Amino acid sequence: MEFWHGFLLITSVHLLAAASPGPDFVLVSQQTLAKGRRTGLICSLGITLGLSVHIIYSVLGLATVIAHSQPLLTAIKWLGGGYLIYLGWQGIQAKPKKPVELTASVTQENAPIDHLQAKQDASTHTKFTTPNDTFTTLRRGFFCNVFNPKAPVYFVAIFTLVLSPDIPLWQLAIYGVWMMVLQMAWFSTVVMLLSIPAIHRRFQRFEHWIDRMLGSAMIVLGLNLILRHR
């Protein structure tokens, strides 16, 4: 298959796959609405890094082995389902904002735009000031993607469409990096839309209910993953 033919095929298929609702989308939405743009972007980066794991083992030919191994798929299914349930449980324990925090949000909303932007930037900066918080968010997105048991089957399908025995390594590398770029671009777009001030303010008073709903959705996804037959 010619390089550009394979490139366009991967672009179209992977964009559709990235845009389809699933655990990654739920997690990014929850993190963005609860903690802001910076957290959403860090979570998106973690998901993108998780994608690199699937790409590497697929290029090495291990995706076929995993996809056809019931014990391996079962182990990944339980790990992935358990991790989603864990994330969902954290979400449904969300607490309502304190009145003083809601008052601060209203004050910011009524402030002049330049002062508002400065306060928002300062707030975003102070939410995650420690490397540990950043690493926790990055790790959360990474494992959410890595523990997806659908990934080996998906990568067997997509790489079967474009790979051939004589395909050069540089071409594989470009395909893999491009898929990561598409993944990050899609979730960054989602984060930017959800963190638009006018949209984000509407979620302020109901933030804990949104966390609980999205947390419940992750638990349902996790249970469905564990209980579903192959």
ChimeraX attribute file (.defattr): number of C-alpha atoms within 10 A of each C-alpha:
attribute: neighborCount
match mode: 1-to-1
recipient: residues
	/A:1	11
	/A:2	8
	/A:3	14
	/A:4	9
	/A:5	11
	/A:6	17
	/A:7	17
	/A:8	12
	/A:9	14
	/A:10	21
	/A:11	16
	/A:12	11
	/A:13	12
	/A:14	20
	/A:15	15
	/A:16	10
	/A:17	13
	/A:18	18
	/A:19	14
	/A:20	11
	/A:21	9
	/A:22	14
	/A:23	21
	/A:24	25
	/A:25	18
	/A:26	16
	/A:27	26
	/A:28	25
	/A:29	23
	/A:30	24
	/A:31	24
	/A:32	24
	/A:33	23
	/A:34	21
	/A:35	15
	/A:36	22
	/A:37	23
	/A:38	19
	/A:39	24
	/A:40	29
	/A:41	24
	/A:42	23
	/A:43	32
	/A:44	32
	/A:45	23
	/A:46	24
	/A:47	28
	/A:48	26
	/A:49	21
	/A:50	23
	/A:51	23
	/A:52	18
	/A:53	13
	/A:54	21
	/A:55	24
	/A:56	15
	/A:57	16
	/A:58	24
	/A:59	17
	/A:60	9
	/A:61	13
	/A:62	15
	/A:63	23
	/A:64	17
	/A:65	16
	/A:66	20
	/A:67	18
	/A:68	12
	/A:69	11
	/A:70	12
	/A:71	10
	/A:72	13
	/A:73	20
	/A:74	16
	/A:75	14
	/A:76	20
	/A:77	23
	/A:78	19
	/A:79	21
	/A:80	25
	/A:81	26
	/A:82	18
	/A:83	20
	/A:84	30
	/A:85	21
	/A:86	15
	/A:87	20
	/A:88	25
	/A:89	16
	/A:90	14
	/A:91	26
	/A:92	20
	/A:93	13
	/A:94	16
	/A:95	12
	/A:96	14
	/A:97	13
	/A:98	9
	/A:99	10
	/A:100	9
	/A:101	13
	/A:102	15
	/A:103	11
	/A:104	10
	/A:105	17
	/A:106	13
	/A:107	11
	/A:108	17
	/A:109	15
	/A:110	10
	/A:111	13
	/A:112	9
	/A:113	11
	/A:114	9
	/A:115	12
	/A:116	17
	/A:117	15
	/A:118	12
	/A:119	14
	/A:120	16
	/A:121	11
	/A:122	11
	/A:123	12
	/A:124	16
	/A:125	11
	/A:126	10
	/A:127	14
	/A:128	15
	/A:129	10
	/A:130	9
	/A:131	8
	/A:132	10
	/A:133	13
	/A:134	17
	/A:135	13
	/A:136	14
	/A:137	20
	/A:138	23
	/A:139	18
	/A:140	21
	/A:141	26
	/A:142	23
	/A:143	20
	/A:144	22
	/A:145	23
	/A:146	22
	/A:147	21
	/A:148	25
	/A:149	22
	/A:150	14
	/A:151	19
	/A:152	22
	/A:153	17
	/A:154	17
	/A:155	20
	/A:156	19
	/A:157	13
	/A:158	16
	/A:159	19
	/A:160	12
	/A:161	13
	/A:162	18
	/A:163	15
	/A:164	10
	/A:165	5
	/A:166	6
	/A:167	13
	/A:168	10
	/A:169	10
	/A:170	9
	/A:171	13
	/A:172	18
	/A:173	14
	/A:174	13
	/A:175	21
	/A:176	19
	/A:177	15
	/A:178	16
	/A:179	23
	/A:180	21
	/A:181	12
	/A:182	18
	/A:183	22
	/A:184	22
	/A:185	17
	/A:186	16
	/A:187	24
	/A:188	20
	/A:189	12
	/A:190	20
	/A:191	26
	/A:192	16
	/A:193	14
	/A:194	21
	/A:195	21
	/A:196	12
	/A:197	15
	/A:198	10
	/A:199	12
	/A:200	17
	/A:201	17
	/A:202	10
	/A:203	16
	/A:204	18
	/A:205	16
	/A:206	13
	/A:207	21
	/A:208	20
	/A:209	17
	/A:210	20
	/A:211	24
	/A:212	21
	/A:213	16
	/A:214	22
	/A:215	26
	/A:216	20
	/A:217	21
	/A:218	27
	/A:219	24
	/A:220	16
	/A:221	20
	/A:222	25
	/A:223	17
	/A:224	13
	/A:225	23
	/A:226	19
	/A:227	12
	/A:228	9
	/A:229	7
	/A:230	9
